[in-house]
Amino acid sequence: MGTKMNEMQRVKREFFTLRNGLLGDLLRRQGLNYKIIFGLNIPQLIEIAATTPHDAQLAQQLWENKTTRESLLLAPMIYPKEKFTLDNAKKWVSEVPTTEVADVLCHRLLRHLEYANELAQELAGDENDLVRYTALRLMFNLLPNNVDSTLLAAQHELSKNIGVTAPISRALIEEINYLKEG
């Protein structure tokens, strides 16, 4: 346990060293409600992930640190893909607090899993708007596979006219139309 805690402390020190107060303030003004926002950008987090052990326990500790934006963004980058179960995936998706976290979770972890398409299809029918957003984002990451089912899901979601899912639904439909033309 001590080694994991030391690694967690090292990660937090890196967050602090790279902090960007201006970006952090901008993100707060845009409505992000984290207790702590260091203001790191995705390339900085990717650099930290490259020097951090890809360890399920450490990733889970980071994920459970819901008060810190960067912890939630780094966790999917370091969780070993082969150890991330379907139950883990469903739990994490149900806990996604923002579209930014959903985007990173899908791009850095979920799309690489053998059950990614089945997960996306199942989540597309969820009651929670952010869960459905995550499903659509995952479908986007899986294109050009499953074009017909993805198109149906995006059209269905767009018909609901929900603020958080409408833009991703429109973008998916446009991308699929482009793929079908080519």
Secondary structure, DSSP 8 states (H G I E B T S, - for coil): -HHHHHHHHHHHHHHHHH--HHHHHHHHHTT---SB-----HHHHHHHHHTS---HHHHHHHHH-TTBHHHHHHHHHHS-GGG--HHHHHHHHHT--SHHHHHHHHHHTGGGSTTHHHHHHHHTT-SSHHHHHHHHHHHHHHTTTTHHHHHHHHHHHHHH--TTTHHHHHHHHHHHHHHHH-
